[in-house]
Amino acid sequence: MRLITEENVQVIFISILKKYPFIKKNVLETKFIENFGGVGPYYTFCNLGFGSIEYVLLRTPFVYEVSNDE
């Protein structure tokens, strides 16, 4: 579990790009859109053209869970 800040959004992009190297960075940034719902604001993206991948990244002060291969 980690806290998200505006500063570590880029780190999350890098993690996703490492896991899915065929995603272009500009496509990821375009699809990384802000939505509101649930317990508070969260970021989500999906339907990048090769299926549906969805990350839910809660903004501070909420915590989120990301599985990765670090």
Sequence and secondary structure as in RCSB ss.txt:
>XXXX:A:sequence
MRLITEENVQVIFISILKKYPFIKKNVLETKFIENFGGVGPYYTFCNLGFGSIEYVLLRTPFVYEVSNDE
>XXXX:A:secstr
 EE  GGGHHHHHHHHHHHSTTS HHHHHHH EEEEETTEEEEEE   SSS   EEEE TTSEE      
